[in-house]
C-alpha cells in the first residue's frame, strides 16, 4: 500500500507538471498567430510643452508584432521610441508590423504638431526648403563629378567631368536631369533627362563628422539614400556599384557637395565627388 501511494504520488506530480507545462505552450501558440491591422495596439503621442503639442512624439507598440515606424523624416524599428518631427500641422506616422508567420500589416496614425518646440536640424531646410526642393548639377563649376584625394580634396581635381560628360557615365543623368528632395516621407526622386524617374528615401546624420589629423572638419556628416542613388551615384573603382552613403562636404541653401571613397581608402587615395546646386 505504501508503494502504491508513493507511485501514485509520483504520477500525480508528473501529471501536474505536464499540465502546467502545456499552459505556456498554448499561450505561445496563441501569441504566434497573425493579427490584423485592426487588432494593432499602437499609439503615437505628442509630448506637450506649456499646453501645446510639441514636435516630439512618443511611439509605443503593445502588439505581438515586430515594429517598423516611418515618421516621415526617418524610421525606427524599436517597439517604443521618441522621435523628432520637423513640420507643424498634420504629420502622418506609418506603422508596419511583422507577424510571426511573416505577414505584414500596416496602419497610419496622424498627429497634429502645434509648434516646433524642439530644434529642427538646419539640414532639413537646406535639403528640402521646408517642403520640396530640386537639385541639379552645379554647371557654374568646371567639374561636377570625378575624383580627387580622400581627406585632401573638396571637389573633383584629378579626373574632372563637366555636366556634358555625365551621360557617358550614366545615361540620362547629365544635362536636364535633377533630384527632388521632399520633406514628406524623406523621399528622393531622381528625374532623368528622358523623363524616367526613380524614387527612394534619404536620411542624414550630422554627428558622423570626419576630422583631419589637425582637427579640422573635412566632412560635416553623412547622407544615406535607400532605393535610389544621387545622380551618377556609382563607384567606378568598384565595378561601378551603386553608392548609397556619402560624406557631406558642403551643405547650404544653394550648394551640396558629396564624396565617397571605397572602404579602406587612406588619405589622398582616390575618392569621388558630386557637386550640385539648388535649382
N, C-alpha and C positions, 0 to 999 in steps of 0.2 A: 504493500500500500504506500509505503513511504517512497518507494522507487517510482510508482505511478504518478504521485503528486509532483515529484521532482521533475519528471519528464514532461508532464503536462504544463508545469510552470515554465520550463524552457521553451516549449512550443508556443505557449501564450505570449511569452515575451518576444519570441521571434515574429509571431503574427502581428503584434503591436508595432514592432519596428518596421515590418514590411508595409503595413497600412500607413503609418506615419510617413514613411519614405515616399509613398505614392502621392501624397498631397502636394509637395512642392513640385514633383514631376508634372502633375496635371496643371499646376499654376504656370510652369514654364511653357508647357504646350499651348496653353491659352494665350500667354503673352506673345508667343511667336506667331500667332495668326495675324494676317494682314488686316489693317484697319483702313477705313475710307477717309477722304479729306474732311467729311462732315464730323468724323469722330476725333479729329485732331484737338488736342488740348494745348493751345499755344496762345501766348499774349505778347503784345508789343506795347509797352507802357512808357510814355514820355515822362522824363524827370521834370518836376515842376520847380521853378525858382520864382519866389515872390508872386505866387499865384498864377504864373504863366507857364505854358508848355515850352520847355527849352528844346534844344536840338540834340539832346542825348536821349536815347531810347533803350530801355531795358527789355531784352528779348528772353523769353522763357518757353521752353518746350517741355511739357509734362507728359508727353505721349511716348509710347514704347516704339519709337522710330528714331533712326539716326537723323541728324539735323543738317540742313543747308539753308542758311538765311542769305538772301540777296537784298541789301537795303539801299540799293541804288548806286552808291559810290563805293561799294565794297561787298565782300561776302565773309561769312564766318560759319564754321562748322561746329561751334560749341553749342551745347544744349542750352546754356544760359550765357548771356553776354550783354555788355553795354557798349553801344556803338554811337558814332557821331554822324548826324545828318547835316547836310550843308546848305539846305534851302528852307525858307519859310513856306507856310501853306501846306497843302496836302502832299504827303510822302507815302509812297506805296512800298511795302515790305513783302517780298515774296518768300514763302517758306516751302521748301521741298523736303519731304520726309521719305526715308528709305525703310520699307518694311523688311521684316526678317526673311520673307520669301523673295526679296529682290525687287518687288514692285515699288513704284514711286507714286507719291501723292503730293499735290501742291495746293496751297491756299494763300491768298493775298490779304494782308492786313493793311489798313490805311490809318495813318496818324496825321494830326494837324499841328505843325510847329508854329508857335506864336512869335518867337524871336530867336535869333542866333545868340543865345546866352553864352555859349562856349565858342571860343575862337575857331574859325574855319581856316585851314591852311590856304595861303595865298595861291598856291599852285592850282587849286581848283578853278579859281578865277582866271589865271593865266591861260590854262589849257582849254577851258570851255567858255570863257567870257560870261560865266554865271548861268549859262543855258546851253548854247551850242556855238561852236567856233570852227572855222575852216582854216586848215594849214596847208601850205603849198611849198614847193622848193623855193629857197631864197635865191632867186635869179639875179639879185643885186651883187651876189658874191661870185668870184671867179670859179669856184668849185663848190658843188653842193653834196658830193659824195666821193668817197675814195678813202685812201688810208694815210696814216701818219704814225707817229710814235706814241705808244701807250704810255700814259703818265707824263708825256712830253709835249705832244701836240694838243691843240684845242680845235682843230679843223683839218680837212684833207690837206696834206702838204707834200706827199710823195706821189702817189697815183691820184691824179686830180681830174674829176669828171664834172663837166657842166651839165645843165639841165638837158641840153640837146643830146647828150651822150647816154642818158639813163635808159632810154628804150632799148638800147643794145644789150643792157644788162637785165632789165625787167620790162618786157614789152607792155606798153600801155601805162607805165608808171612814171613816165617822164613829163614832158610838157603837157599841160592840160589835166594832169592827174592831181588829186587832192585827198586830204584826210579830214573827216568831220568828227570832231570830238564832242560828245554830248554828256552833259551832267546827269541827265536822267538815265539811269541804268549803266552809267560809266561806259557808254558804247563808243567804239571806234569804227567808223565806216570808211573803208578805202574805196575811193571812186576813181576808176581808171579812165584814161582819155577816151576809150571806146564806149564808156557808159556802164561797163560792168562794175559791180560792187562786191565787196567782201566785208562782212561785219563781224566784229568780236567785241571784246571788252578791254578796258585798260585800268591800271591802278598804279600808284606810285608810293614810294617810301622815302621820304626825305631824311630819314635817320641813317640811311645807308650811304654815308659820306666816304669818299675816297681821298685820303690825305697823301701828300708828298712827304718825302723824308724830312723836309724842312718845316713841316707842319702846315704848309699852305693847302687849301682845298683845291683838288683837281676836279672831282665830281661832286655835285651837290646832293645827289640822291639817285634812285633807280626808278625807271619806268618799265612796267611789265605789261605786255599785251597777251591776250588769250584768244585763240581762234583766228587771229589775223596779225600780220606784221605791219610795221610802218612801210611807207613807200620804199621799194627796193630793199626790203628788210631781209638781207641774206648775208652769209659769211663766205666769201669766195675762197678763203683759205681752208675751209672745212667742207669742200664739195658743194658750196652754195646752199647749205642747210638754212632753213628759216631761223631768224633771230627773234626771240620774244622777250629778252631782257636787255635793257640799255642803260648805260650810265648817262645821267643828265649833267651836261657841262654848263649849258646856258638855258635859262628859262625866265621869260618875262612876257609882257603883253604882246610883244612883236616878234620875238625870236626864240627858237627852240633848237639847240644843238645837242645831238646824242652821239654816243660812242659805244662800240662793242669790241672786245678782244677775246679771242679763244681762251678757254681755261688754261692756266699755266703760263700765260704770256707775261714776260717780265718787262721792266722799264725799257722803253724805246723798242719793244717788239712791235710787230705790225698790228695796229688797231684800225677799225673802220669808223668813219664819221658821217653823220647825216646833218644837213643844215637846212632848216625850214624857217618860214616866216608866216605870220598871220596874214590871211587874205584880206 
